[in-house]
């Protein structure tokens, strides 16, 4: 079957485009597969489910757990102290701004009263 040269060229361009898109899709799938496998291996390693672990990880008990909890409580307290300090200074700055604005308002009202 014979086809016109222009039609053949158009079909060839379409085929090349589809071939490139298919290759790109296959490459993307391959990259995603590698990424998934790498992440699965990382998760397995993080969960200590690999044969190289000499001993299974045990949660802290007794005094060690108490030390952890006290450390967490101290960090939380310091964070809240910092937030309170920040809020206090913000309040002080805003109070100063309010006083300045009140003084300016009083001056403007006095100036308008004199001008009237």
TAMO-V860864 format. One record per helix or strand. SS is the DSSP state (hx for helix, st for strand). FROM is the first residue (numbers start at 1). TO is the last residue. If there is no record, write none. Layout:
SS&FROM&TO / SS&FROM&TO
//
This chain:
hx&5&46 / hx&62&115
//
